[in-house]
Amino acid sequence: MLEEGKLFIGASRKPDDSINKGEYLELKFGNRHGLITGATGTGKTITLQILAEGFANAGVPVFCADVKGDLSGIGAIGEPKDFITKRAEQIGLPTNPYEFQEFPVIFWDLYGEKGHRVRTTMSEMGPLLLSRLMNATDAQEGVLNIAFKIADQGGLPLLDLKDLQALLNYMGENASALSNQYGFISKASVGSIQRELLILEQQGAQHFFGEPALKISDIMRTTNDGRGAISVLAADKLMMNPRLYATFLLWLLSELFEELPEVGDPDKPKLVFFFDEAHLLFNDAPKALIERVEQVVRLIRSKGVGVYFVTQNPLDVPDTVLGQLGNRVQHALRAYTPRDQKAVKTAADTFRPNPEFDCATVITNLGTGEALVSTLEGKGAPSMVERTLVRPPQSRVGPLTEAERQKVMDVSPVRGLYDEDFDRESAYEMLTARAKKAADAQAEAEQQTTQANTGGSGWTLPGFGDDEPAAPAGKQARPRSSGYQRETVVEAAMKSVARTVATQVGRALVRGILGSLSRR
């Protein structure tokens, strides 16, 4: 459905219900972001599906989340159905037969059940997003920032949950000494963070943190015939922990922003990213986080990435972000409550008016698979809003079976790259080894001191194997000079950390716009 650098969305209707003209999204404006909104059951998922198909056929990789489990059908060829044939006829597409197609798909899953494992490390997540994931207080966020700074300066890789847990244990045990260097560290805050980490672990977050970490290049693949691969994240189970879902997608945006080079305004996007259930990103989000999301959305356009938010209500997206979404597809809204009525007015006011109809009235009367569409055109100005019948998908409407999904995974280009855990030496192993070394050193020192204080290797009696005379009664045996100065566990551990830091002078660790660690 690609025509001269455009994606076909559907056909607009005149007030008398006759077909007016085709509605398109120009590829050169695909990185100007977009918004797909509408009430449940109005056709948002189908719109996401047909846009993903269009971008893929144009050679643009796509990343999207399968929230309800039915988007996986994009990996199978479509099937003739009455509503598909009827819609194709309505908008003037060939129907004998309709041009069905399957698309190149890579399935991903944080839990490794319905797709390839997708992970990141604690260092790449960073303290800000981790605080968001844990719903941390300001004090707890401060402790997390200190933890990451200690890890950076001490050469302690934070890869998985146990690494951060080990570092927090160390911080709690040495809170007083560390507070003098890094600022106040509350043992209560450390304990609260540790409890939150246990909750995250019970919710399955341990599957998300670790190695091998996802490489951005693996969600930006194209096929040998030039089509963009569609990465589909299985999110039906993930949605049981919506904060983890939103934090993961926000982390992925941050990684894209950090790793991709500036490209300006390309002829077509380098990647299109669909953020479904977008309200989960902004619900109860602190102002600082919303400001940084706004910054990422504004700047990532120059990296060639288009971000499309999918949600039920346009009020779910803050105005500062909403103003940057140039391509709009508005499905039906219901105006039963004052908030619903406000949402209808907000949606209507964001469109360039069409003198042939009233937007606010039409929004509440749209049918399933029908939408108000406005995209950027010309020099980047929004087109006049049109009432549009969205085209039917070319791929399957509905989910794949487990056998079909497995078949797709068996021929996946990333098969075997992420399916097995890799647990290399990191903060947990390093801190454990240092603590053991310090404890062994202290035990040896105590043993030598005991031996010196008793005058030998053990308790002996004069005349039975002791060459030295016994000390006079009432006097302490003089300790032998061993040359060993006793160290506490803390002193030994701190010296070990200092030695590690000294060997890594000049190590540059740059944290990105959302507090994550740039890869080397």
URQUIGI-V818463 format. One record per helix or strand of 3 or more residues. SS is the DSSP state (helix for helix, strand for strand). FROM is the first residue (numbers start at 1). TO is the last residue. If there is no record, write none. Layout:
SS;FROM;TO
SS;FROM;TO
This chain:
strand;6;13
strand;19;26
helix;27;32
strand;34;37
helix;44;57
strand;61;66
helix;71;75
helix;82;90
strand;105;109
helix;122;134
helix;138;154
helix;161;173
helix;175;182
helix;187;202
helix;205;207
helix;216;219
strand;230;234
helix;238;259
strand;271;276
helix;279;282
helix;287;303
strand;305;311
helix;314;316
helix;319;322
strand;327;330
helix;338;349
helix;359;363
strand;370;374
strand;386;390
helix;402;410
helix;427;454
helix;489;502
